[in-house]
Amino acid sequence: MADGVVIVDSGMGFSGAIAGTAAPREVLETLCLIDVHYAGFDGRRHRGQLVIHRDLAADLGEIFALMESLKFPVAGAVPIVRYGWSDEASMAADNTSAFNYRVVAGTDRLSRHATGCAVDINPRQNPALYPEGRVSPAEGLYRPGIPGTLAGEEPVVRAFIERGWRWGGHFDHVRDYHHFEK
């Protein structure tokens, strides 16, 4: 991060970042596209983007600034449109993302991502672990203490909780370590 060059992981406009979504107009009108800076796993400064509910944009801006100052690495942050609106493809790429108009896997209930009120960070380092042993993404491996991994007393988790977000690592049924929602 010393060379001053910023690697642009995503440079979309809002219309490109929501192109092809099935979300209704009333949801789209509540969203915004924000630029976030972060330390990459390559040790360099990156700029990515998130589509998020406009009321949560300041929270994410502050938390990403904290992550960058802590050199907490992020694999990438690209609107999920780049992955054809596939949560599975985005997670397999270790992409940090927010808005995705979809249901909770295995249900017909809209996800908090569907309204831009959730973010997933480094899903391969912070997978969802299900009681029956399934891991999502399948390539995920949860090892607290490894760079980019979220754990209970880690400053990034505390920053979300202090701002009123819920962490998936505290969920009862599934331990969804990459997921935060508000």
matplotlib code that plots the C-alpha trace (Angstrom):
import matplotlib.pyplot as plt

x = [0.0, 3.1, 3.3, 0.2, -1.5, -5.1, -6.2, -9.8, -11.7, -15.0, -15.8, -19.5, -22.2, -25.4, -27.5, -24.8, -24.6, -28.4, -28.8, -31.0, -32.1, -35.7, -36.0, -39.1, -38.8, -39.6, -36.6, -34.3, -35.2, -33.8, -30.4, -27.1, -23.7, -20.8, -17.0, -15.0, -11.3, -9.6, -6.3, -6.2, -4.7, -1.9, -1.0, -2.1, -4.8, -8.0, -11.2, -14.4, -18.1, -21.2, -24.9, -26.5, -29.5, -28.8, -29.5, -26.6, -24.0, -22.3, -22.0, -20.3, -18.1, -16.8, -16.4, -14.4, -12.2, -11.6, -10.8, -8.3, -6.6, -6.3, -5.1, -7.9, -7.7, -10.7, -10.6, -12.7, -15.9, -17.9, -21.6, -23.1, -24.4, -20.8, -21.7, -25.0, -26.9, -25.6, -24.8, -23.0, -20.7, -20.0, -19.1, -16.9, -15.0, -14.6, -16.4, -17.7, -21.2, -24.4, -27.5, -28.9, -32.6, -33.0, -34.6, -32.8, -31.4, -33.8, -36.8, -39.3, -38.5, -36.7, -33.1, -32.0, -29.7, -32.9, -33.3, -29.6, -29.6, -27.0, -23.3, -21.2, -17.4, -14.8, -17.1, -14.3, -12.5, -15.9, -18.2, -21.6, -21.5, -24.7, -25.6, -25.7, -22.1, -22.6, -20.3, -21.2, -19.3, -18.0, -14.4, -14.8, -12.6, -13.2, -10.0, -10.2, -6.9, -6.1, -6.0, -9.5, -11.3, -14.0, -14.3, -16.3, -14.0, -12.3, -12.5, -14.5, -17.2, -17.3, -17.7, -20.7, -22.3, -21.7, -23.7, -26.6, -25.9, -26.4, -23.6, -24.3, -21.6, -24.2, -27.1, -28.7, -29.2, -26.4, -23.1, -23.0, -19.6, -19.5, -22.9, -24.0, -27.5, -29.3]
y = [0.0, 2.2, 2.9, 5.1, 3.3, 2.3, -0.9, -0.5, -3.7, -2.0, 1.3, 0.9, 3.5, 2.9, 1.8, -0.8, -2.1, -2.9, -3.9, -7.0, -7.2, -8.4, -5.8, -3.6, 0.1, 0.9, -1.1, 0.4, 3.9, 3.2, 2.1, 3.8, 2.8, 3.5, 3.4, 1.6, 1.4, -1.6, -3.4, -6.4, -9.7, -8.6, -5.8, -3.1, -0.5, -1.4, 0.4, -1.5, -0.8, -1.9, -1.3, -0.7, 0.9, 4.6, 4.8, 2.3, 3.9, 6.0, 2.9, 0.9, 3.8, 4.1, 0.4, 0.1, 3.0, 1.1, -2.1, -0.3, 1.4, -2.0, -3.5, -6.1, -7.6, -7.8, -10.1, -7.8, -5.7, -5.8, -5.4, -8.9, -8.0, -9.0, -12.5, -12.7, -12.1, -15.5, -15.5, -18.8, -17.5, -14.3, -16.3, -18.7, -15.7, -14.5, -11.3, -8.9, -7.8, -6.2, -5.8, -8.9, -9.2, -12.8, -15.1, -16.8, -20.0, -22.9, -20.6, -18.3, -15.4, -12.4, -12.0, -8.8, -8.5, -8.0, -4.5, -3.6, -4.1, -6.8, -7.2, -10.3, -9.9, -12.4, -15.4, -17.9, -16.9, -16.5, -19.2, -20.1, -23.3, -25.3, -27.8, -30.7, -30.0, -28.1, -25.2, -22.2, -21.5, -25.0, -23.7, -21.9, -22.6, -20.8, -20.3, -17.4, -15.5, -15.8, -12.4, -11.5, -13.7, -12.3, -13.4, -12.3, -9.8, -8.7, -4.9, -5.1, -7.3, -4.8, -1.9, -3.4, -4.4, -0.9, 0.6, -1.7, -4.4, -8.2, -10.6, -14.0, -15.5, -15.0, -16.6, -19.6, -22.1, -21.3, -19.6, -17.2, -15.7, -13.5, -11.9, -8.6, -7.2, -4.2]
z = [0.0, 0.0, -3.7, -3.8, -6.7, -6.1, -7.8, -9.1, -8.6, -9.6, -11.3, -12.3, -12.4, -10.4, -13.5, -14.4, -10.8, -10.7, -14.4, -14.7, -11.1, -10.5, -7.6, -7.7, -8.3, -4.7, -3.5, -6.1, -5.1, -1.6, -2.8, -3.6, -4.9, -2.7, -3.3, -0.6, -0.2, 1.5, 1.8, -0.5, 0.3, -2.0, 0.5, -2.0, -1.7, -3.6, -4.5, -4.9, -4.8, -2.9, -3.6, -0.2, 1.3, 1.4, 5.2, 5.8, 3.5, 6.2, 8.4, 5.7, 4.7, 8.3, 8.7, 5.5, 6.6, 9.8, 8.0, 5.7, 8.7, 10.4, 7.1, 7.5, 4.0, 1.7, -1.4, -3.5, -3.4, -6.6, -7.2, -7.6, -11.1, -12.3, -11.1, -13.0, -9.7, -8.5, -4.7, -5.2, -7.9, -5.9, -2.7, -4.7, -5.9, -2.3, -3.2, -0.6, -1.6, -0.3, -2.4, -4.2, -4.7, -3.7, -1.1, 1.8, 0.5, 1.0, 1.7, 0.0, 2.4, 1.0, 2.3, 4.0, 0.9, -1.2, 0.4, 0.6, 4.4, 4.6, 3.6, 3.2, 3.8, 2.6, 2.3, 1.8, 5.0, 6.8, 5.5, 6.7, 8.7, 8.9, 11.7, 9.3, 8.3, 5.0, 4.4, 2.1, 0.0, -0.4, -0.7, 2.6, 5.6, 8.9, 10.8, 13.3, 13.6, 9.9, 8.1, 6.6, 9.1, 11.3, 15.0, 18.0, 19.6, 16.4, 15.9, 12.6, 14.2, 17.2, 14.8, 13.1, 16.4, 17.9, 15.0, 15.6, 13.0, 13.7, 12.9, 11.4, 13.6, 16.5, 14.7, 16.4, 13.6, 11.2, 11.9, 8.9, 9.7, 6.5, 7.1, 8.7, 8.6, 9.9]

ax = plt.figure().add_subplot(projection="3d")
ax.plot(x, y, z, "-o")
ax.set_aspect("equal")
plt.show()
